[in-house]
Amino acid sequence: MTVVKNSSYENTDTFESILESIGKNGFLTIDSIERLSKMFSMQSMSKVKEIMSEIIKVVFIPSNRTIWMKLGTDKDYIIYPHSYCSCMDFFIHGILKNRKYYCKHLIAQGIIEQLSVSNPKDIEMTEQDENFKEKVIQRLELEHFLN
């Protein structure tokens, strides 16, 4: 469970402002990691680190529509940056409780998007491709083999 902490002191740091600084730097700094750890629990941040390699961006050609996904061994999730994840954690704490919420998938996606210059997991698909997941996995395996 990832809950945005409400601190008793005045803090104008937002997730978006932290992501902006990561994007400007082009990498995670100690400062940005500390800022994220203050906003989200350390346990959540360690989980984010674990799943970062499972987050991919899929661009459909020719429309250039983009979706982000977390591919796992047992479940896959669709992620809409800064607003939605199809995981149960987001459903319970964001949708049912009707509040701004960042699950570990949204946090990881936000960080990866800011570091996307070096992200090798951007995949292009044509909109007519069938068997979507199988094609994504095949392309990831091919990229891994070539690198």
C-alpha positions, 0 to 999 in steps of 0.5 A: 500500500502506497499512501501519500504522507501528510506531514505536519510541517509546510511542504510544497513538494509534490510528486510532479515537482520531484519528477520535474527535477528528475527530468531536468537532471536526467537521472535520480539524485540523492536529493530526489530519492530523499524527497520521494522517500519523504512523500512515500514510505521507504517500503513503497520506494523499495517496491518501486525499485523492484518493479521499475524494470517491468514497466514498459511504454507501448506506442501504436503506429501510425496513431502514436497512441501511447500506453504504459504497462507493468508486465508481471509474471502473474498480472499485467497492469495498464497505467495512465500517467499521473491518473490511473493504474488498473491494480487493485491497490489503486482501485481501493485507495484511489477510486473507492476512497475517491482521493489522489493516490499513487500506487507503486506502479504510478510512481515507477512509471513517473520516474521511468518517463522522466528517465525515458531517454535511456529507457530501452523498453519503448515498444512500437506496435501497429494497431492491427497487431493481434495477440498483444501481450505475446508480441510485446514479450517477443519484442522484449526478448529480442531486444534483450537478446540483441543487447 
